[in-house]
Amino acid sequence: MANIGSEIQRTINWRKKNLEYSKLAFERALELIDLTITDKKNQKRGRLKELLRTRELLVDYFCFDNIYKTSDKIWQNYFLAFNYATRIC
């Protein structure tokens, strides 16, 4: 999840500078999410549900009308916890 968060941060950072780079970062984030979803150890209901919902909300925010009303700050805060967890382990 920390790696996905890094790609989402790149997506956010590049959005104002270079839309093509932003799009590529977002595609990498989706690929990482999809790989995480298909991993057998994440097939438990709770984990899978969160992964699928996260993917849905990210696609809504970056590609569609943002009906769930997320923001850059919300995504940064969400993924910050995963980055923090990797540093203390």
PyMOL Python script that loads the backbone (N, CA, C, O; Angstrom):
from pymol import cmd

cmd.read_pdbstr("""\
ATOM      1  N   MET A   1       0.821  -1.196   0.000  1.00  0.00           N
ATOM      2  CA  MET A   1       0.000   0.000   0.000  1.00  0.00           C
ATOM      3  C   MET A   1       0.866   1.262   0.000  1.00  0.00           C
ATOM      4  O   MET A   1       0.477   2.289  -0.557  1.00  0.00           O
ATOM      5  N   ALA A   2       2.033   1.180   0.622  1.00  0.00           N
ATOM      6  CA  ALA A   2       2.925   2.339   0.616  1.00  0.00           C
ATOM      7  C   ALA A   2       3.390   2.653  -0.811  1.00  0.00           C
ATOM      8  O   ALA A   2       3.504   3.821  -1.184  1.00  0.00           O
ATOM      9  N   ASN A   3       3.655   1.622  -1.598  1.00  0.00           N
ATOM     10  CA  ASN A   3       4.061   1.842  -2.994  1.00  0.00           C
ATOM     11  C   ASN A   3       2.925   2.433  -3.808  1.00  0.00           C
ATOM     12  O   ASN A   3       3.155   3.287  -4.665  1.00  0.00           O
ATOM     13  N   ILE A   4       1.716   1.994  -3.555  1.00  0.00           N
ATOM     14  CA  ILE A   4       0.556   2.576  -4.233  1.00  0.00           C
ATOM     15  C   ILE A   4       0.445   4.044  -3.858  1.00  0.00           C
ATOM     16  O   ILE A   4       0.197   4.898  -4.709  1.00  0.00           O
ATOM     17  N   GLY A   5       0.630   4.328  -2.577  1.00  0.00           N
ATOM     18  CA  GLY A   5       0.579   5.715  -2.110  1.00  0.00           C
ATOM     19  C   GLY A   5       1.625   6.596  -2.774  1.00  0.00           C
ATOM     20  O   GLY A   5       1.370   7.765  -3.063  1.00  0.00           O
ATOM     21  N   SER A   6       2.805   6.031  -3.015  1.00  0.00           N
ATOM     22  CA  SER A   6       3.852   6.801  -3.693  1.00  0.00           C
ATOM     23  C   SER A   6       3.429   7.173  -5.112  1.00  0.00           C
ATOM     24  O   SER A   6       3.665   8.292  -5.568  1.00  0.00           O
ATOM     25  N   GLU A   7       2.807   6.230  -5.798  1.00  0.00           N
ATOM     26  CA  GLU A   7       2.334   6.523  -7.163  1.00  0.00           C
ATOM     27  C   GLU A   7       1.185   7.533  -7.145  1.00  0.00           C
ATOM     28  O   GLU A   7       1.087   8.377  -8.035  1.00  0.00           O
ATOM     29  N   ILE A   8       0.333   7.449  -6.153  1.00  0.00           N
ATOM     30  CA  ILE A   8      -0.751   8.433  -6.042  1.00  0.00           C
ATOM     31  C   ILE A   8      -0.173   9.818  -5.757  1.00  0.00           C
ATOM     32  O   ILE A   8      -0.649  10.816  -6.299  1.00  0.00           O
ATOM     33  N   GLN A   9       0.842   9.876  -4.917  1.00  0.00           N
ATOM     34  CA  GLN A   9       1.492  11.167  -4.652  1.00  0.00           C
ATOM     35  C   GLN A   9       2.122  11.723  -5.927  1.00  0.00           C
ATOM     36  O   GLN A   9       2.044  12.924  -6.182  1.00  0.00           O
ATOM     37  N   ARG A  10       2.741  10.865  -6.723  1.00  0.00           N
ATOM     38  CA  ARG A  10       3.296  11.307  -8.012  1.00  0.00           C
ATOM     39  C   ARG A  10       2.188  11.802  -8.939  1.00  0.00           C
ATOM     40  O   ARG A  10       2.353  12.801  -9.639  1.00  0.00           O
ATOM     41  N   THR A  11       1.073  11.103  -8.937  1.00  0.00           N
ATOM     42  CA  THR A  11      -0.071  11.517  -9.757  1.00  0.00           C
ATOM     43  C   THR A  11      -0.504  12.924  -9.380  1.00  0.00           C
ATOM     44  O   THR A  11      -0.729  13.769 -10.246  1.00  0.00           O
ATOM     45  N   ILE A  12      -0.617  13.164  -8.095  1.00  0.00           N
ATOM     46  CA  ILE A  12      -1.036  14.483  -7.602  1.00  0.00           C
ATOM     47  C   ILE A  12       0.008  15.543  -7.968  1.00  0.00           C
ATOM     48  O   ILE A  12      -0.336  16.612  -8.471  1.00  0.00           O
ATOM     49  N   ASN A  13       1.272  15.240  -7.714  1.00  0.00           N
ATOM     50  CA  ASN A  13       2.337  16.223  -7.972  1.00  0.00           C
ATOM     51  C   ASN A  13       2.457  16.574  -9.454  1.00  0.00           C
ATOM     52  O   ASN A  13       2.672  17.736  -9.797  1.00  0.00           O
ATOM     53  N   TRP A  14       2.321  15.583 -10.333  1.00  0.00           N
ATOM     54  CA  TRP A  14       2.497  15.822 -11.763  1.00  0.00           C
ATOM     55  C   TRP A  14       1.263  16.428 -12.418  1.00  0.00           C
ATOM     56  O   TRP A  14       1.356  16.970 -13.520  1.00  0.00           O
ATOM     57  N   ARG A  15       0.127  16.348 -11.771  1.00  0.00           N
ATOM     58  CA  ARG A  15      -1.114  16.813 -12.405  1.00  0.00           C
ATOM     59  C   ARG A  15      -1.029  18.276 -12.842  1.00  0.00           C
ATOM     60  O   ARG A  15      -1.586  18.635 -13.880  1.00  0.00           O
ATOM     61  N   LYS A  16      -0.356  19.112 -12.087  1.00  0.00           N
ATOM     62  CA  LYS A  16      -0.250  20.532 -12.429  1.00  0.00           C
ATOM     63  C   LYS A  16       0.907  20.831 -13.383  1.00  0.00           C
ATOM     64  O   LYS A  16       0.947  21.890 -14.009  1.00  0.00           O
ATOM     65  N   LYS A  17       1.851  19.883 -13.487  1.00  0.00           N
ATOM     66  CA  LYS A  17       3.046  20.130 -14.284  1.00  0.00           C
ATOM     67  C   LYS A  17       3.014  19.441 -15.643  1.00  0.00           C
ATOM     68  O   LYS A  17       3.343  20.040 -16.667  1.00  0.00           O
ATOM     69  N   ASN A  18       2.610  18.171 -15.633  1.00  0.00           N
ATOM     70  CA  ASN A  18       2.654  17.380 -16.855  1.00  0.00           C
ATOM     71  C   ASN A  18       1.577  16.298 -16.780  1.00  0.00           C
ATOM     72  O   ASN A  18       1.743  15.303 -16.074  1.00  0.00           O
ATOM     73  N   LEU A  19       0.484  16.490 -17.498  1.00  0.00           N
ATOM     74  CA  LEU A  19      -0.643  15.561 -17.421  1.00  0.00           C
ATOM     75  C   LEU A  19      -0.284  14.153 -17.884  1.00  0.00           C
ATOM     76  O   LEU A  19      -0.840  13.179 -17.374  1.00  0.00           O
ATOM     77  N   GLU A  20       0.624  14.029 -18.829  1.00  0.00           N
ATOM     78  CA  GLU A  20       1.017  12.704 -19.308  1.00  0.00           C
ATOM     79  C   GLU A  20       1.738  11.926 -18.206  1.00  0.00           C
ATOM     80  O   GLU A  20       1.464  10.743 -18.004  1.00  0.00           O
ATOM     81  N   TYR A  21       2.651  12.578 -17.497  1.00  0.00           N
ATOM     82  CA  TYR A  21       3.346  11.915 -16.390  1.00  0.00           C
ATOM     83  C   TYR A  21       2.368  11.550 -15.277  1.00  0.00           C
ATOM     84  O   TYR A  21       2.476  10.493 -14.655  1.00  0.00           O
ATOM     85  N   SER A  22       1.422  12.441 -15.042  1.00  0.00           N
ATOM     86  CA  SER A  22       0.404  12.177 -14.026  1.00  0.00           C
ATOM     87  C   SER A  22      -0.417  10.943 -14.389  1.00  0.00           C
ATOM     88  O   SER A  22      -0.690  10.092 -13.542  1.00  0.00           O
ATOM     89  N   LYS A  23      -0.799  10.861 -15.640  1.00  0.00           N
ATOM     90  CA  LYS A  23      -1.577   9.721 -16.114  1.00  0.00           C
ATOM     91  C   LYS A  23      -0.785   8.422 -15.984  1.00  0.00           C
ATOM     92  O   LYS A  23      -1.334   7.399 -15.573  1.00  0.00           O
ATOM     93  N   LEU A  24       0.485   8.457 -16.327  1.00  0.00           N
ATOM     94  CA  LEU A  24       1.334   7.267 -16.217  1.00  0.00           C
ATOM     95  C   LEU A  24       1.487   6.820 -14.764  1.00  0.00           C
ATOM     96  O   LEU A  24       1.458   5.624 -14.474  1.00  0.00           O
ATOM     97  N   ALA A  25       1.648   7.774 -13.858  1.00  0.00           N
ATOM     98  CA  ALA A  25       1.753   7.439 -12.435  1.00  0.00           C
ATOM     99  C   ALA A  25       0.453   6.809 -11.937  1.00  0.00           C
ATOM    100  O   ALA A  25       0.480   5.858 -11.156  1.00  0.00           O
ATOM    101  N   PHE A  26      -0.679   7.339 -12.389  1.00  0.00           N
ATOM    102  CA  PHE A  26      -1.960   6.790 -11.972  1.00  0.00           C
ATOM    103  C   PHE A  26      -2.154   5.376 -12.518  1.00  0.00           C
ATOM    104  O   PHE A  26      -2.680   4.506 -11.825  1.00  0.00           O
ATOM    105  N   GLU A  27      -1.736   5.154 -13.740  1.00  0.00           N
ATOM    106  CA  GLU A  27      -1.829   3.806 -14.316  1.00  0.00           C
ATOM    107  C   GLU A  27      -0.964   2.815 -13.539  1.00  0.00           C
ATOM    108  O   GLU A  27      -1.357   1.666 -13.342  1.00  0.00           O
ATOM    109  N   ARG A  28       0.215   3.261 -13.096  1.00  0.00           N
ATOM    110  CA  ARG A  28       1.064   2.389 -12.273  1.00  0.00           C
ATOM    111  C   ARG A  28       0.390   2.094 -10.939  1.00  0.00           C
ATOM    112  O   ARG A  28       0.445   0.966 -10.448  1.00  0.00           O
ATOM    113  N   ALA A  29      -0.246   3.104 -10.355  1.00  0.00           N
ATOM    114  CA  ALA A  29      -0.960   2.897  -9.088  1.00  0.00           C
ATOM    115  C   ALA A  29      -2.081   1.882  -9.260  1.00  0.00           C
ATOM    116  O   ALA A  29      -2.256   1.004  -8.415  1.00  0.00           O
ATOM    117  N   LEU A  30      -2.840   1.994 -10.342  1.00  0.00           N
ATOM    118  CA  LEU A  30      -3.914   1.029 -10.595  1.00  0.00           C
ATOM    119  C   LEU A  30      -3.367  -0.374 -10.808  1.00  0.00           C
ATOM    120  O   LEU A  30      -3.958  -1.352 -10.350  1.00  0.00           O
ATOM    121  N   GLU A  31      -2.240  -0.471 -11.503  1.00  0.00           N
ATOM    122  CA  GLU A  31      -1.631  -1.778 -11.719  1.00  0.00           C
ATOM    123  C   GLU A  31      -1.212  -2.402 -10.380  1.00  0.00           C
ATOM    124  O   GLU A  31      -1.424  -3.593 -10.152  1.00  0.00           O
ATOM    125  N   LEU A  32      -0.622  -1.595  -9.507  1.00  0.00           N
ATOM    126  CA  LEU A  32      -0.230  -2.101  -8.198  1.00  0.00           C
ATOM    127  C   LEU A  32      -1.446  -2.529  -7.369  1.00  0.00           C
ATOM    128  O   LEU A  32      -1.409  -3.552  -6.685  1.00  0.00           O
ATOM    129  N   ILE A  33      -2.505  -1.751  -7.435  1.00  0.00           N
ATOM    130  CA  ILE A  33      -3.730  -2.123  -6.717  1.00  0.00           C
ATOM    131  C   ILE A  33      -4.279  -3.433  -7.262  1.00  0.00           C
ATOM    132  O   ILE A  33      -4.659  -4.316  -6.493  1.00  0.00           O
ATOM    133  N   ASP A  34      -4.324  -3.562  -8.577  1.00  0.00           N
ATOM    134  CA  ASP A  34      -4.846  -4.789  -9.187  1.00  0.00           C
ATOM    135  C   ASP A  34      -4.007  -6.007  -8.807  1.00  0.00           C
ATOM    136  O   ASP A  34      -4.552  -7.079  -8.546  1.00  0.00           O
ATOM    137  N   LEU A  35      -2.697  -5.848  -8.775  1.00  0.00           N
ATOM    138  CA  LEU A  35      -1.830  -6.947  -8.357  1.00  0.00           C
ATOM    139  C   LEU A  35      -2.062  -7.299  -6.886  1.00  0.00           C
ATOM    140  O   LEU A  35      -2.052  -8.473  -6.514  1.00  0.00           O
ATOM    141  N   THR A  36      -2.269  -6.293  -6.069  1.00  0.00           N
ATOM    142  CA  THR A  36      -2.542  -6.521  -4.653  1.00  0.00           C
ATOM    143  C   THR A  36      -3.877  -7.225  -4.463  1.00  0.00           C
ATOM    144  O   THR A  36      -4.007  -8.100  -3.607  1.00  0.00           O
ATOM    145  N   ILE A  37      -4.866  -6.843  -5.258  1.00  0.00           N
ATOM    146  CA  ILE A  37      -6.187  -7.475  -5.173  1.00  0.00           C
ATOM    147  C   ILE A  37      -6.111  -8.951  -5.537  1.00  0.00           C
ATOM    148  O   ILE A  37      -6.766  -9.779  -4.904  1.00  0.00           O
ATOM    149  N   THR A  38      -5.323  -9.289  -6.545  1.00  0.00           N
ATOM    150  CA  THR A  38      -5.258 -10.681  -7.000  1.00  0.00           C
ATOM    151  C   THR A  38      -4.363 -11.564  -6.128  1.00  0.00           C
ATOM    152  O   THR A  38      -4.387 -12.787  -6.264  1.00  0.00           O
ATOM    153  N   ASP A  39      -3.583 -10.964  -5.243  1.00  0.00           N
ATOM    154  CA  ASP A  39      -2.735 -11.743  -4.338  1.00  0.00           C
ATOM    155  C   ASP A  39      -3.619 -12.539  -3.369  1.00  0.00           C
ATOM    156  O   ASP A  39      -4.505 -11.977  -2.725  1.00  0.00           O
ATOM    157  N   LYS A  40      -3.373 -13.830  -3.272  1.00  0.00           N
ATOM    158  CA  LYS A  40      -4.214 -14.720  -2.468  1.00  0.00           C
ATOM    159  C   LYS A  40      -4.260 -14.327  -0.997  1.00  0.00           C
ATOM    160  O   LYS A  40      -5.278 -14.543  -0.339  1.00  0.00           O
ATOM    161  N   LYS A  41      -3.189 -13.760  -0.469  1.00  0.00           N
ATOM    162  CA  LYS A  41      -3.196 -13.398   0.950  1.00  0.00           C
ATOM    163  C   LYS A  41      -4.124 -12.213   1.244  1.00  0.00           C
ATOM    164  O   LYS A  41      -4.432 -11.937   2.404  1.00  0.00           O
ATOM    165  N   ASN A  42      -4.559 -11.523   0.207  1.00  0.00           N
ATOM    166  CA  ASN A  42      -5.481 -10.400   0.381  1.00  0.00           C
ATOM    167  C   ASN A  42      -6.922 -10.764   0.048  1.00  0.00           C
ATOM    168  O   ASN A  42      -7.767  -9.881  -0.101  1.00  0.00           O
ATOM    169  N   GLN A  43      -7.200 -12.024  -0.067  1.00  0.00           N
ATOM    170  CA  GLN A  43      -8.553 -12.459  -0.435  1.00  0.00           C
ATOM    171  C   GLN A  43      -9.499 -12.514   0.755  1.00  0.00           C
ATOM    172  O   GLN A  43     -10.673 -12.844   0.587  1.00  0.00           O
ATOM    173  N   LYS A  44      -9.020 -12.201   1.946  1.00  0.00           N
ATOM    174  CA  LYS A  44      -9.913 -12.123   3.105  1.00  0.00           C
ATOM    175  C   LYS A  44     -10.900 -10.995   2.871  1.00  0.00           C
ATOM    176  O   LYS A  44     -10.558  -9.969   2.284  1.00  0.00           O
ATOM    177  N   ARG A  45     -12.112 -11.189   3.327  1.00  0.00           N
ATOM    178  CA  ARG A  45     -13.192 -10.244   3.037  1.00  0.00           C
ATOM    179  C   ARG A  45     -12.857  -8.799   3.397  1.00  0.00           C
ATOM    180  O   ARG A  45     -13.086  -7.895   2.593  1.00  0.00           O
ATOM    181  N   GLY A  46     -12.323  -8.573   4.581  1.00  0.00           N
ATOM    182  CA  GLY A  46     -12.035  -7.203   5.008  1.00  0.00           C
ATOM    183  C   GLY A  46     -10.990  -6.515   4.149  1.00  0.00           C
ATOM    184  O   GLY A  46     -11.154  -5.363   3.748  1.00  0.00           O
ATOM    185  N   ARG A  47      -9.921  -7.231   3.876  1.00  0.00           N
ATOM    186  CA  ARG A  47      -8.854  -6.652   3.049  1.00  0.00           C
ATOM    187  C   ARG A  47      -9.328  -6.407   1.630  1.00  0.00           C
ATOM    188  O   ARG A  47      -9.107  -5.337   1.063  1.00  0.00           O
ATOM    189  N   LEU A  48      -9.972  -7.394   1.071  1.00  0.00           N
ATOM    190  CA  LEU A  48     -10.423  -7.279  -0.311  1.00  0.00           C
ATOM    191  C   LEU A  48     -11.423  -6.136  -0.468  1.00  0.00           C
ATOM    192  O   LEU A  48     -11.369  -5.380  -1.438  1.00  0.00           O
ATOM    193  N   LYS A  49     -12.327  -6.019   0.485  1.00  0.00           N
ATOM    194  CA  LYS A  49     -13.332  -4.959   0.427  1.00  0.00           C
ATOM    195  C   LYS A  49     -12.668  -3.577   0.437  1.00  0.00           C
ATOM    196  O   LYS A  49     -13.050  -2.690  -0.326  1.00  0.00           O
ATOM    197  N   GLU A  50     -11.670  -3.407   1.310  1.00  0.00           N
ATOM    198  CA  GLU A  50     -10.999  -2.108   1.374  1.00  0.00           C
ATOM    199  C   GLU A  50     -10.225  -1.817   0.095  1.00  0.00           C
ATOM    200  O   GLU A  50     -10.242  -0.692  -0.402  1.00  0.00           O
ATOM    201  N   LEU A  51      -9.553  -2.822  -0.432  1.00  0.00           N
ATOM    202  CA  LEU A  51      -8.806  -2.627  -1.675  1.00  0.00           C
ATOM    203  C   LEU A  51      -9.718  -2.255  -2.836  1.00  0.00           C
ATOM    204  O   LEU A  51      -9.422  -1.341  -3.605  1.00  0.00           O
ATOM    205  N   LEU A  52     -10.822  -2.969  -2.952  1.00  0.00           N
ATOM    206  CA  LEU A  52     -11.760  -2.685  -4.047  1.00  0.00           C
ATOM    207  C   LEU A  52     -12.389  -1.302  -3.901  1.00  0.00           C
ATOM    208  O   LEU A  52     -12.557  -0.583  -4.886  1.00  0.00           O
ATOM    209  N   ARG A  53     -12.735  -0.934  -2.674  1.00  0.00           N
ATOM    210  CA  ARG A  53     -13.318   0.393  -2.452  1.00  0.00           C
ATOM    211  C   ARG A  53     -12.298   1.492  -2.722  1.00  0.00           C
ATOM    212  O   ARG A  53     -12.631   2.524  -3.306  1.00  0.00           O
ATOM    213  N   THR A  54     -11.064   1.274  -2.300  1.00  0.00           N
ATOM    214  CA  THR A  54     -10.006   2.258  -2.555  1.00  0.00           C
ATOM    215  C   THR A  54      -9.819   2.464  -4.053  1.00  0.00           C
ATOM    216  O   THR A  54      -9.691   3.595  -4.522  1.00  0.00           O
ATOM    217  N   ARG A  55      -9.804   1.375  -4.792  1.00  0.00           N
ATOM    218  CA  ARG A  55      -9.659   1.474  -6.251  1.00  0.00           C
ATOM    219  C   ARG A  55     -10.822   2.257  -6.857  1.00  0.00           C
ATOM    220  O   ARG A  55     -10.631   3.128  -7.705  1.00  0.00           O
ATOM    221  N   GLU A  56     -12.018   1.930  -6.406  1.00  0.00           N
ATOM    222  CA  GLU A  56     -13.212   2.618  -6.916  1.00  0.00           C
ATOM    223  C   GLU A  56     -13.141   4.120  -6.653  1.00  0.00           C
ATOM    224  O   GLU A  56     -13.434   4.923  -7.539  1.00  0.00           O
ATOM    225  N   LEU A  57     -12.756   4.495  -5.450  1.00  0.00           N
ATOM    226  CA  LEU A  57     -12.696   5.911  -5.100  1.00  0.00           C
ATOM    227  C   LEU A  57     -11.580   6.642  -5.840  1.00  0.00           C
ATOM    228  O   LEU A  57     -11.751   7.794  -6.240  1.00  0.00           O
ATOM    229  N   LEU A  58     -10.451   5.985  -6.021  1.00  0.00           N
ATOM    230  CA  LEU A  58      -9.355   6.610  -6.775  1.00  0.00           C
ATOM    231  C   LEU A  58      -9.751   6.861  -8.223  1.00  0.00           C
ATOM    232  O   LEU A  58      -9.495   7.936  -8.765  1.00  0.00           O
ATOM    233  N   VAL A  59     -10.370   5.879  -8.840  1.00  0.00           N
ATOM    234  CA  VAL A  59     -10.793   6.047 -10.234  1.00  0.00           C
ATOM    235  C   VAL A  59     -11.833   7.162 -10.334  1.00  0.00           C
ATOM    236  O   VAL A  59     -11.793   7.969 -11.262  1.00  0.00           O
ATOM    237  N   ASP A  60     -12.757   7.205  -9.383  1.00  0.00           N
ATOM    238  CA  ASP A  60     -13.757   8.276  -9.380  1.00  0.00           C
ATOM    239  C   ASP A  60     -13.083   9.638  -9.252  1.00  0.00           C
ATOM    240  O   ASP A  60     -13.443  10.577  -9.962  1.00  0.00           O
ATOM    241  N   TYR A  61     -12.118   9.751  -8.362  1.00  0.00           N
ATOM    242  CA  TYR A  61     -11.473  11.045  -8.128  1.00  0.00           C
ATOM    243  C   TYR A  61     -10.624  11.502  -9.308  1.00  0.00           C
ATOM    244  O   TYR A  61     -10.713  12.657  -9.725  1.00  0.00           O
ATOM    245  N   PHE A  62      -9.814  10.620  -9.840  1.00  0.00           N
ATOM    246  CA  PHE A  62      -8.872  11.034 -10.880  1.00  0.00           C
ATOM    247  C   PHE A  62      -9.441  10.961 -12.298  1.00  0.00           C
ATOM    248  O   PHE A  62      -8.923  11.631 -13.192  1.00  0.00           O
ATOM    249  N   CYS A  63     -10.488  10.171 -12.528  1.00  0.00           N
ATOM    250  CA  CYS A  63     -10.965   9.971 -13.896  1.00  0.00           C
ATOM    251  C   CYS A  63     -12.401  10.433 -14.148  1.00  0.00           C
ATOM    252  O   CYS A  63     -12.772  10.703 -15.290  1.00  0.00           O
ATOM    253  N   PHE A  64     -13.193  10.525 -13.109  1.00  0.00           N
ATOM    254  CA  PHE A  64     -14.610  10.835 -13.322  1.00  0.00           C
ATOM    255  C   PHE A  64     -15.030  12.079 -12.550  1.00  0.00           C
ATOM    256  O   PHE A  64     -14.248  13.024 -12.440  1.00  0.00           O
ATOM    257  N   ASP A  65     -16.232  12.101 -12.019  1.00  0.00           N
ATOM    258  CA  ASP A  65     -16.827  13.316 -11.464  1.00  0.00           C
ATOM    259  C   ASP A  65     -16.612  13.530  -9.968  1.00  0.00           C
ATOM    260  O   ASP A  65     -17.149  14.482  -9.402  1.00  0.00           O
ATOM    261  N   ASN A  66     -15.841  12.668  -9.322  1.00  0.00           N
ATOM    262  CA  ASN A  66     -15.574  12.779  -7.887  1.00  0.00           C
ATOM    263  C   ASN A  66     -16.879  12.836  -7.081  1.00  0.00           C
ATOM    264  O   ASN A  66     -17.072  13.728  -6.255  1.00  0.00           O
ATOM    265  N   ILE A  67     -17.749  11.889  -7.331  1.00  0.00           N
ATOM    266  CA  ILE A  67     -19.038  11.875  -6.622  1.00  0.00           C
ATOM    267  C   ILE A  67     -18.871  11.570  -5.131  1.00  0.00           C
ATOM    268  O   ILE A  67     -19.767  11.855  -4.336  1.00  0.00           O
ATOM    269  N   TYR A  68     -17.735  10.994  -4.752  1.00  0.00           N
ATOM    270  CA  TYR A  68     -17.498  10.694  -3.336  1.00  0.00           C
ATOM    271  C   TYR A  68     -16.818  11.854  -2.607  1.00  0.00           C
ATOM    272  O   TYR A  68     -16.570  11.776  -1.404  1.00  0.00           O
ATOM    273  N   LYS A  69     -16.521  12.917  -3.334  1.00  0.00           N
ATOM    274  CA  LYS A  69     -15.968  14.157  -2.774  1.00  0.00           C
ATOM    275  C   LYS A  69     -14.660  13.958  -2.022  1.00  0.00           C
ATOM    276  O   LYS A  69     -14.480  14.493  -0.928  1.00  0.00           O
ATOM    277  N   THR A  70     -13.742  13.186  -2.611  1.00  0.00           N
ATOM    278  CA  THR A  70     -12.414  13.063  -2.019  1.00  0.00           C
ATOM    279  C   THR A  70     -11.547  14.214  -2.518  1.00  0.00           C
ATOM    280  O   THR A  70     -11.958  14.988  -3.382  1.00  0.00           O
ATOM    281  N   SER A  71     -10.351  14.314  -1.964  1.00  0.00           N
ATOM    282  CA  SER A  71      -9.450  15.403  -2.341  1.00  0.00           C
ATOM    283  C   SER A  71      -8.006  14.913  -2.286  1.00  0.00           C
ATOM    284  O   SER A  71      -7.725  13.820  -1.794  1.00  0.00           O
ATOM    285  N   ASP A  72      -7.109  15.730  -2.794  1.00  0.00           N
ATOM    286  CA  ASP A  72      -5.686  15.394  -2.724  1.00  0.00           C
ATOM    287  C   ASP A  72      -5.277  15.145  -1.275  1.00  0.00           C
ATOM    288  O   ASP A  72      -4.577  14.177  -0.980  1.00  0.00           O
ATOM    289  N   LYS A  73      -5.708  16.008  -0.388  1.00  0.00           N
ATOM    290  CA  LYS A  73      -5.336  15.915   1.028  1.00  0.00           C
ATOM    291  C   LYS A  73      -5.848  14.610   1.645  1.00  0.00           C
ATOM    292  O   LYS A  73      -5.130  13.965   2.410  1.00  0.00           O
ATOM    293  N   ILE A  74      -7.062  14.224   1.324  1.00  0.00           N
ATOM    294  CA  ILE A  74      -7.615  12.972   1.847  1.00  0.00           C
ATOM    295  C   ILE A  74      -6.759  11.793   1.409  1.00  0.00           C
ATOM    296  O   ILE A  74      -6.458  10.913   2.215  1.00  0.00           O
ATOM    297  N   TRP A  75      -6.362  11.766   0.136  1.00  0.00           N
ATOM    298  CA  TRP A  75      -5.552  10.658  -0.364  1.00  0.00           C
ATOM    299  C   TRP A  75      -4.158  10.671   0.251  1.00  0.00           C
ATOM    300  O   TRP A  75      -3.611   9.618   0.578  1.00  0.00           O
ATOM    301  N   GLN A  76      -3.588  11.845   0.406  1.00  0.00           N
ATOM    302  CA  GLN A  76      -2.272  11.928   1.032  1.00  0.00           C
ATOM    303  C   GLN A  76      -2.319  11.414   2.472  1.00  0.00           C
ATOM    304  O   GLN A  76      -1.433  10.673   2.896  1.00  0.00           O
ATOM    305  N   ASN A  77      -3.335  11.798   3.210  1.00  0.00           N
ATOM    306  CA  ASN A  77      -3.471  11.337   4.594  1.00  0.00           C
ATOM    307  C   ASN A  77      -3.727   9.834   4.669  1.00  0.00           C
ATOM    308  O   ASN A  77      -3.188   9.156   5.544  1.00  0.00           O
ATOM    309  N   TYR A  78      -4.538   9.315   3.767  1.00  0.00           N
ATOM    310  CA  TYR A  78      -4.851   7.883   3.759  1.00  0.00           C
ATOM    311  C   TYR A  78      -3.583   7.058   3.569  1.00  0.00           C
ATOM    312  O   TYR A  78      -3.343   6.108   4.314  1.00  0.00           O
ATOM    313  N   PHE A  79      -2.787   7.409   2.593  1.00  0.00           N
ATOM    314  CA  PHE A  79      -1.594   6.625   2.294  1.00  0.00           C
ATOM    315  C   PHE A  79      -0.425   6.940   3.224  1.00  0.00           C
ATOM    316  O   PHE A  79       0.515   6.149   3.310  1.00  0.00           O
ATOM    317  N   LEU A  80      -0.461   8.058   3.913  1.00  0.00           N
ATOM    318  CA  LEU A  80       0.595   8.412   4.862  1.00  0.00           C
ATOM    319  C   LEU A  80       0.720   7.358   5.959  1.00  0.00           C
ATOM    320  O   LEU A  80       1.829   7.040   6.389  1.00  0.00           O
ATOM    321  N   ALA A  81      -0.389   6.823   6.406  1.00  0.00           N
ATOM    322  CA  ALA A  81      -0.355   5.801   7.467  1.00  0.00           C
ATOM    323  C   ALA A  81       0.420   4.565   7.012  1.00  0.00           C
ATOM    324  O   ALA A  81       1.152   3.972   7.805  1.00  0.00           O
ATOM    325  N   PHE A  82       0.271   4.176   5.770  1.00  0.00           N
ATOM    326  CA  PHE A  82       1.002   3.019   5.258  1.00  0.00           C
ATOM    327  C   PHE A  82       2.495   3.315   5.148  1.00  0.00           C
ATOM    328  O   PHE A  82       3.323   2.453   5.443  1.00  0.00           O
ATOM    329  N   ASN A  83       2.837   4.518   4.728  1.00  0.00           N
ATOM    330  CA  ASN A  83       4.252   4.905   4.661  1.00  0.00           C
ATOM    331  C   ASN A  83       4.871   4.921   6.058  1.00  0.00           C
ATOM    332  O   ASN A  83       6.007   4.487   6.250  1.00  0.00           O
ATOM    333  N   TYR A  84       4.119   5.420   7.016  1.00  0.00           N
ATOM    334  CA  TYR A  84       4.608   5.462   8.396  1.00  0.00           C
ATOM    335  C   TYR A  84       4.822   4.037   8.917  1.00  0.00           C
ATOM    336  O   TYR A  84       5.829   3.757   9.568  1.00  0.00           O
ATOM    337  N   ALA A  85       3.883   3.146   8.633  1.00  0.00           N
ATOM    338  CA  ALA A  85       3.978   1.766   9.106  1.00  0.00           C
ATOM    339  C   ALA A  85       5.212   1.055   8.535  1.00  0.00           C
ATOM    340  O   ALA A  85       5.829   0.245   9.227  1.00  0.00           O
ATOM    341  N   THR A  86       5.572   1.345   7.302  1.00  0.00           N
ATOM    342  CA  THR A  86       6.755   0.702   6.725  1.00  0.00           C
ATOM    343  C   THR A  86       8.040   1.205   7.351  1.00  0.00           C
ATOM    344  O   THR A  86       9.039   0.485   7.382  1.00  0.00           O
ATOM    345  N   ARG A  87       8.028   2.408   7.839  1.00  0.00           N
ATOM    346  CA  ARG A  87       9.243   2.976   8.444  1.00  0.00           C
ATOM    347  C   ARG A  87       9.505   2.433   9.835  1.00  0.00           C
ATOM    348  O   ARG A  87      10.663   2.324  10.238  1.00  0.00           O
ATOM    349  N   ILE A  88       8.455   2.084  10.587  1.00  0.00           N
ATOM    350  CA  ILE A  88       8.678   1.618  11.955  1.00  0.00           C
ATOM    351  C   ILE A  88       8.874   0.113  12.041  1.00  0.00           C
ATOM    352  O   ILE A  88       9.222  -0.404  13.103  1.00  0.00           O
ATOM    353  N   CYS A  89       8.656  -0.596  10.941  1.00  0.00           N
ATOM    354  CA  CYS A  89       8.825  -2.060  10.966  1.00  0.00           C
ATOM    355  C   CYS A  89      10.239  -2.484  10.702  1.00  0.00           C
ATOM    356  O   CYS A  89      10.533  -3.679  10.692  1.00  0.00           O
TER     357      CYS A  89
END
""", "prot")
cmd.dss("prot")
cmd.show_as("cartoon", "prot")
cmd.util.cbc("prot")
cmd.orient("prot")
